């Protein structure tokens, strides 16, 4: 396993819960054991779907890889939020065969690529409008009053090798410690955010030219399906 750089702002909130986990990994423990909680079990065949299994048993099937390691770290740090995501998945209205439906699409985006954000009104408006100039340059000083936490485990995994196009899907909240998960949620409620554009998160974004890359900082577009979180905005 690649050891995260705990000085990076996206990993720093997980440093304390992760320290004993990585010690156990270094000693040869598989991921489900290294996570150090009875909630985690080895992955295997399931009689129920994944979310149904977690809800029914309280156990999280865990493979021996970085993706599931980060999922476990998010569970350890944010158990109430992860439990709320799981319960919402199970309670979601039935969807046509082969589809999840809009609510579960949104929940999956949050689970894989979510970022919780407490932000002042100016940032909220600019983010909703995908006005990158206003969000990152005009209102740059407002980020000093913002608070954020990456909760998407796929995004955390990708941030082991940071690159400019990596994208979060944002849930605006009032409190990072007790984030409220809306009962009604669709992918359009989770605006995309190029995470390495956050002021103070990545040294190259100190230059205005960083934001001139329209392959990453794209204009708003209509979409018939949710964009892939953790890839590009």
C-alpha positions in Angstrom: 0.0 0.0 0.0 1.2 3.5 -0.8 1.5 5.6 2.3 -0.5 8.8 2.0 1.2 12.2 2.5 -0.6 13.2 5.7 0.5 16.8 5.2 -1.9 17.1 2.2 -5.1 18.8 3.2 -7.3 16.1 1.7 -5.6 13.4 3.8 -4.8 15.3 7.0 -8.3 14.8 8.6 -7.7 11.1 8.5 -4.3 11.1 10.0 -5.3 10.1 13.5 -7.7 7.3 12.6 -5.3 6.0 10.0 -2.1 5.8 12.1 -2.8 2.5 13.9 -4.3 1.1 10.6 -1.1 1.6 8.7 0.9 0.2 11.6 -1.1 -3.0 11.4 -0.8 -3.1 7.6 3.0 -2.8 7.9 2.8 -5.8 10.2 1.2 -7.8 7.5 -2.5 -7.6 8.5 -5.0 -7.7 5.7 -7.1 -4.5 5.2 -10.2 -5.8 7.0 -8.1 -6.6 10.1 -5.9 -3.6 9.9 -9.0 -1.3 10.1 -9.3 -2.6 13.7 -13.1 -2.7 14.0 -15.5 -5.6 14.0 -17.6 -3.8 11.3 -15.1 -4.9 8.6 -15.1 -8.4 7.2 -13.3 -10.2 4.3 -15.1 -9.7 1.0 -16.9 -12.7 -0.4 -20.1 -13.8 -2.1 -23.1 -12.1 -0.6 -26.7 -13.4 -0.4 -27.9 -9.9 -0.6 -26.7 -6.8 -2.5 -23.8 -4.9 -1.0 -25.8 -2.1 0.6 -28.5 -4.5 1.8 -25.8 -6.7 3.4 -24.3 -3.8 5.2 -27.7 -2.6 6.5 -28.8 -6.1 7.6 -25.5 -7.2 9.2 -23.7 -4.0 10.2 -20.7 -5.5 8.4 -18.7 -4.0 5.6 -17.2 -6.5 3.1 -13.6 -5.3 2.6 -11.1 -6.3 -0.1 -7.4 -6.2 0.4 -6.8 -3.1 -1.7 -6.4 0.7 -1.4 -9.9 1.4 -2.6 -11.5 -0.5 0.3 -8.8 0.8 2.7 -10.0 4.3 2.1 -13.6 3.3 2.3 -12.7 1.9 5.8 -11.0 5.0 6.8 -14.0 7.1 5.9 -16.2 4.7 7.9 -13.8 5.0 10.9 -13.8 8.8 10.8 -17.4 9.5 9.7 -19.5 6.5 10.9 -22.8 8.4 11.2 -22.5 9.8 7.7 -21.6 6.5 6.1 -24.5 4.8 8.0 -26.8 7.5 6.7 -25.6 6.9 3.1 -26.2 3.1 3.5 -29.7 3.6 5.0 -30.6 6.0 2.2 -29.5 3.4 -0.4 -31.6 0.7 1.1 -34.7 3.0 1.5 -34.5 4.4 -2.0 -37.4 3.8 -4.4 -37.1 0.9 -6.7 -35.6 1.6 -10.1 -35.9 -0.1 -13.5 -33.7 -3.2 -14.0 -30.1 -2.3 -14.5 -30.5 1.2 -13.1 -30.1 2.7 -9.7 -32.4 5.6 -10.0 -31.6 9.3 -9.4 -31.3 9.1 -5.6 -29.0 6.1 -5.6 -27.0 7.7 -8.4 -26.4 10.8 -6.2 -25.6 8.6 -3.1 -23.1 6.7 -5.1 -21.4 9.9 -6.3 -21.2 11.1 -2.7 -19.8 7.8 -1.5 -17.2 7.5 -4.3 -16.3 11.2 -4.9 -18.0 13.3 -2.3 -16.7 16.4 -0.6 -18.5 18.1 2.3 -18.3 21.9 2.1 -19.2 24.6 4.6 -18.9 27.8 2.6 -20.1 31.4 2.7 -22.9 32.5 0.3 -20.6 33.9 -2.4 -18.8 30.6 -2.8 -22.0 28.7 -2.8 -23.5 30.8 -5.6 -20.3 30.7 -7.7 -20.1 26.9 -7.3 -23.7 26.4 -8.2 -23.2 28.5 -11.3 -19.9 26.8 -12.1 -18.4 30.3 -12.4 -14.8 29.2 -11.9 -13.4 32.8 -12.1 -15.7 34.0 -9.4 -15.2 30.8 -7.3 -11.4 30.6 -7.4 -10.2 34.1 -8.2 -12.8 36.9 -7.5 -13.9 35.3 -4.2 -10.5 33.7 -3.4 -10.3 35.3 0.1 -13.6 33.7 1.0 -12.0 30.3 1.0 -10.3 31.3 4.3 -13.7 30.9 5.9 -14.7 27.7 4.2 -14.3 24.2 5.7 -14.2 21.0 3.7 -13.7 17.3 4.0 -13.3 14.7 1.3 -15.5 11.7 2.1 -15.4 10.0 -1.3 -13.1 7.0 -0.9 -12.4 6.6 -4.7 -11.4 10.2 -4.8 -9.1 9.8 -1.8 -7.5 6.8 -3.6 -7.0 8.9 -6.7 -5.4 11.7 -4.6 -2.5 9.4 -3.8 -1.3 10.6 -7.2 -2.7 14.2 -7.5 -3.5 15.5 -10.9 -5.3 18.5 -12.1 -8.5 16.9 -13.5 -9.5 15.2 -10.3 -13.1 16.2 -9.4 -15.3 16.0 -6.4 -19.1 16.1 -6.2 -20.0 18.6 -3.4 -22.6 18.4 -0.7 -23.1 21.8 0.9 -23.6 21.4 4.6 -23.8 23.6 7.7 -21.5 21.5 10.0 -18.7 19.1 9.0 -19.1 17.2 12.3 -22.8 16.5 11.8 -23.5 16.8 8.1 -27.1 16.4 7.2 -27.9 14.1 4.3 -31.0 15.5 2.4 -33.9 13.0 2.1 -34.3 14.0 -1.6 -31.2 14.1 -3.6 -30.3 13.9 -7.3 -26.9 14.1 -9.1 -27.6 17.7 -10.1 -27.7 18.7 -6.4 -24.0 17.8 -6.1 -22.1 20.4 -8.1 -18.7 19.3 -9.5 -15.5 20.8 -8.0 -11.9 20.4 -9.3 -10.4 19.7 -5.9 -6.9 20.9 -6.8 -8.3 24.3 -7.6 -9.2 24.9 -4.0 -6.9 27.7 -2.8 -4.2 26.5 -0.5 -4.7 22.9 -1.5 -2.2 22.7 -4.4 0.8 25.0 -5.0 0.3 25.4 -8.8 -3.1 27.1 -8.3 -1.4 30.2 -6.9 -1.1 31.2 -10.6 -4.1 32.6 -12.4 -3.1 30.6 -15.5 -3.9 27.4 -13.6 -7.6 28.1 -14.0 -7.4 28.9 -17.7 -7.4 25.2 -18.6 -10.9 24.7 -20.0 -10.3 20.9 -20.2 -10.8 20.9 -16.4 -12.6 24.2 -15.6 -15.4 23.6 -18.1 -18.4 25.7 -18.8 -21.7 24.4 -17.5 -23.2 21.7 -19.7 -26.4 19.7 -19.8 -26.0 16.0 -19.1 -28.4 13.1 -19.4 -26.5 11.1 -16.8 -24.3 12.0 -13.8 -20.7 12.9 -14.7 -18.1 10.4 -13.4 -16.9 11.7 -10.0 -13.2 11.5 -9.4 -12.2 12.0 -13.1 -12.9 15.4 -14.5 -15.5 18.2 -14.0 
